[in-house]
Every structure is written in C-alpha cells, then in structure tokens.
Amino acid sequence: MKALSKWECTVCGYIYDPAIGDPTQDVPPGVDFKDLPDDWTCPECGVGKDLFEEL
C-alpha cells in the first residue's frame, strides 16, 4: 500500500498528516487529503484546501 502524502498549509504552515487525520473536524486517521470534503478548512488558520501544497 502506498503511503499517503502529507500536505502543508501555505499560509500558516499546518501539516495535514493522513496518519493522524483531523480530530478537530472529525476526520479519522487514514483519510487522504484528496478525500477530505471540499469545504474542509485548515484547523489552525481557516483557509481552504486550495492553499495547501503536497510535501
């Protein structure tokens, strides 16, 4: 199984790690960044997915 990529917020530097998910928005571990809902936002600064870059 291919490891899922981490993604970084270009505004605040938050790293979305699929191994952790996002407990602040009920995203369980194992959810790929590309599978996050379109309205998901950075839990630290609130920007949208379009301002994240793959690491």
MODELLER restraints for C-alpha pairs under 7 A, 6 or more apart:
rsr = mdl.restraints
at = mdl.atoms
rsr.add(forms.Gaussian(group=physical.xy_distance, feature=features.Distance(at['CA:4:A'], at['CA:18:A']), mean=6.43, stdev=0.5))
rsr.add(forms.Gaussian(group=physical.xy_distance, feature=features.Distance(at['CA:4:A'], at['CA:32:A']), mean=6.20, stdev=0.5))
rsr.add(forms.Gaussian(group=physical.xy_distance, feature=features.Distance(at['CA:5:A'], at['CA:54:A']), mean=6.70, stdev=0.5))
rsr.add(forms.Gaussian(group=physical.xy_distance, feature=features.Distance(at['CA:5:A'], at['CA:55:A']), mean=6.65, stdev=0.5))
rsr.add(forms.Gaussian(group=physical.xy_distance, feature=features.Distance(at['CA:6:A'], at['CA:15:A']), mean=6.59, stdev=0.5))
rsr.add(forms.Gaussian(group=physical.xy_distance, feature=features.Distance(at['CA:6:A'], at['CA:16:A']), mean=5.62, stdev=0.5))
rsr.add(forms.Gaussian(group=physical.xy_distance, feature=features.Distance(at['CA:6:A'], at['CA:17:A']), mean=4.87, stdev=0.5))
rsr.add(forms.Gaussian(group=physical.xy_distance, feature=features.Distance(at['CA:6:A'], at['CA:18:A']), mean=6.59, stdev=0.5))
rsr.add(forms.Gaussian(group=physical.xy_distance, feature=features.Distance(at['CA:6:A'], at['CA:54:A']), mean=6.17, stdev=0.5))
rsr.add(forms.Gaussian(group=physical.xy_distance, feature=features.Distance(at['CA:6:A'], at['CA:55:A']), mean=5.59, stdev=0.5))
rsr.add(forms.Gaussian(group=physical.xy_distance, feature=features.Distance(at['CA:7:A'], at['CA:15:A']), mean=5.59, stdev=0.5))
rsr.add(forms.Gaussian(group=physical.xy_distance, feature=features.Distance(at['CA:7:A'], at['CA:16:A']), mean=5.12, stdev=0.5))
rsr.add(forms.Gaussian(group=physical.xy_distance, feature=features.Distance(at['CA:7:A'], at['CA:17:A']), mean=6.86, stdev=0.5))
rsr.add(forms.Gaussian(group=physical.xy_distance, feature=features.Distance(at['CA:7:A'], at['CA:52:A']), mean=6.06, stdev=0.5))
rsr.add(forms.Gaussian(group=physical.xy_distance, feature=features.Distance(at['CA:7:A'], at['CA:53:A']), mean=5.45, stdev=0.5))
rsr.add(forms.Gaussian(group=physical.xy_distance, feature=features.Distance(at['CA:7:A'], at['CA:54:A']), mean=4.39, stdev=0.5))
rsr.add(forms.Gaussian(group=physical.xy_distance, feature=features.Distance(at['CA:7:A'], at['CA:55:A']), mean=5.43, stdev=0.5))
rsr.add(forms.Gaussian(group=physical.xy_distance, feature=features.Distance(at['CA:8:A'], at['CA:14:A']), mean=5.62, stdev=0.5))
rsr.add(forms.Gaussian(group=physical.xy_distance, feature=features.Distance(at['CA:8:A'], at['CA:15:A']), mean=4.43, stdev=0.5))
rsr.add(forms.Gaussian(group=physical.xy_distance, feature=features.Distance(at['CA:8:A'], at['CA:16:A']), mean=6.23, stdev=0.5))
rsr.add(forms.Gaussian(group=physical.xy_distance, feature=features.Distance(at['CA:8:A'], at['CA:52:A']), mean=5.26, stdev=0.5))
rsr.add(forms.Gaussian(group=physical.xy_distance, feature=features.Distance(at['CA:8:A'], at['CA:53:A']), mean=5.36, stdev=0.5))
rsr.add(forms.Gaussian(group=physical.xy_distance, feature=features.Distance(at['CA:8:A'], at['CA:54:A']), mean=6.40, stdev=0.5))
rsr.add(forms.Gaussian(group=physical.xy_distance, feature=features.Distance(at['CA:8:A'], at['CA:55:A']), mean=6.65, stdev=0.5))
rsr.add(forms.Gaussian(group=physical.xy_distance, feature=features.Distance(at['CA:9:A'], at['CA:15:A']), mean=6.39, stdev=0.5))
rsr.add(forms.Gaussian(group=physical.xy_distance, feature=features.Distance(at['CA:9:A'], at['CA:51:A']), mean=6.05, stdev=0.5))
rsr.add(forms.Gaussian(group=physical.xy_distance, feature=features.Distance(at['CA:9:A'], at['CA:52:A']), mean=4.40, stdev=0.5))
rsr.add(forms.Gaussian(group=physical.xy_distance, feature=features.Distance(at['CA:9:A'], at['CA:53:A']), mean=6.60, stdev=0.5))
rsr.add(forms.Gaussian(group=physical.xy_distance, feature=features.Distance(at['CA:10:A'], at['CA:51:A']), mean=5.78, stdev=0.5))
rsr.add(forms.Gaussian(group=physical.xy_distance, feature=features.Distance(at['CA:10:A'], at['CA:52:A']), mean=5.61, stdev=0.5))
rsr.add(forms.Gaussian(group=physical.xy_distance, feature=features.Distance(at['CA:10:A'], at['CA:53:A']), mean=6.77, stdev=0.5))
rsr.add(forms.Gaussian(group=physical.xy_distance, feature=features.Distance(at['CA:12:A'], at['CA:45:A']), mean=6.53, stdev=0.5))
rsr.add(forms.Gaussian(group=physical.xy_distance, feature=features.Distance(at['CA:14:A'], at['CA:44:A']), mean=6.79, stdev=0.5))
rsr.add(forms.Gaussian(group=physical.xy_distance, feature=features.Distance(at['CA:18:A'], at['CA:29:A']), mean=5.80, stdev=0.5))
rsr.add(forms.Gaussian(group=physical.xy_distance, feature=features.Distance(at['CA:18:A'], at['CA:30:A']), mean=5.18, stdev=0.5))
rsr.add(forms.Gaussian(group=physical.xy_distance, feature=features.Distance(at['CA:18:A'], at['CA:31:A']), mean=5.42, stdev=0.5))
rsr.add(forms.Gaussian(group=physical.xy_distance, feature=features.Distance(at['CA:18:A'], at['CA:32:A']), mean=5.56, stdev=0.5))
rsr.add(forms.Gaussian(group=physical.xy_distance, feature=features.Distance(at['CA:18:A'], at['CA:33:A']), mean=6.79, stdev=0.5))
rsr.add(forms.Gaussian(group=physical.xy_distance, feature=features.Distance(at['CA:19:A'], at['CA:29:A']), mean=5.08, stdev=0.5))
rsr.add(forms.Gaussian(group=physical.xy_distance, feature=features.Distance(at['CA:19:A'], at['CA:30:A']), mean=5.35, stdev=0.5))
rsr.add(forms.Gaussian(group=physical.xy_distance, feature=features.Distance(at['CA:20:A'], at['CA:29:A']), mean=4.66, stdev=0.5))
rsr.add(forms.Gaussian(group=physical.xy_distance, feature=features.Distance(at['CA:21:A'], at['CA:27:A']), mean=5.25, stdev=0.5))
rsr.add(forms.Gaussian(group=physical.xy_distance, feature=features.Distance(at['CA:21:A'], at['CA:28:A']), mean=5.03, stdev=0.5))
rsr.add(forms.Gaussian(group=physical.xy_distance, feature=features.Distance(at['CA:21:A'], at['CA:29:A']), mean=4.23, stdev=0.5))
rsr.add(forms.Gaussian(group=physical.xy_distance, feature=features.Distance(at['CA:21:A'], at['CA:30:A']), mean=6.51, stdev=0.5))
rsr.add(forms.Gaussian(group=physical.xy_distance, feature=features.Distance(at['CA:21:A'], at['CA:31:A']), mean=6.26, stdev=0.5))
rsr.add(forms.Gaussian(group=physical.xy_distance, feature=features.Distance(at['CA:22:A'], at['CA:28:A']), mean=6.54, stdev=0.5))
rsr.add(forms.Gaussian(group=physical.xy_distance, feature=features.Distance(at['CA:24:A'], at['CA:43:A']), mean=6.87, stdev=0.5))
rsr.add(forms.Gaussian(group=physical.xy_distance, feature=features.Distance(at['CA:40:A'], at['CA:48:A']), mean=6.50, stdev=0.5))
rsr.add(forms.Gaussian(group=physical.xy_distance, feature=features.Distance(at['CA:40:A'], at['CA:49:A']), mean=6.72, stdev=0.5))
rsr.add(forms.Gaussian(group=physical.xy_distance, feature=features.Distance(at['CA:41:A'], at['CA:47:A']), mean=5.35, stdev=0.5))
rsr.add(forms.Gaussian(group=physical.xy_distance, feature=features.Distance(at['CA:41:A'], at['CA:48:A']), mean=4.63, stdev=0.5))
rsr.add(forms.Gaussian(group=physical.xy_distance, feature=features.Distance(at['CA:41:A'], at['CA:49:A']), mean=6.24, stdev=0.5))
rsr.add(forms.Gaussian(group=physical.xy_distance, feature=features.Distance(at['CA:42:A'], at['CA:48:A']), mean=6.37, stdev=0.5))
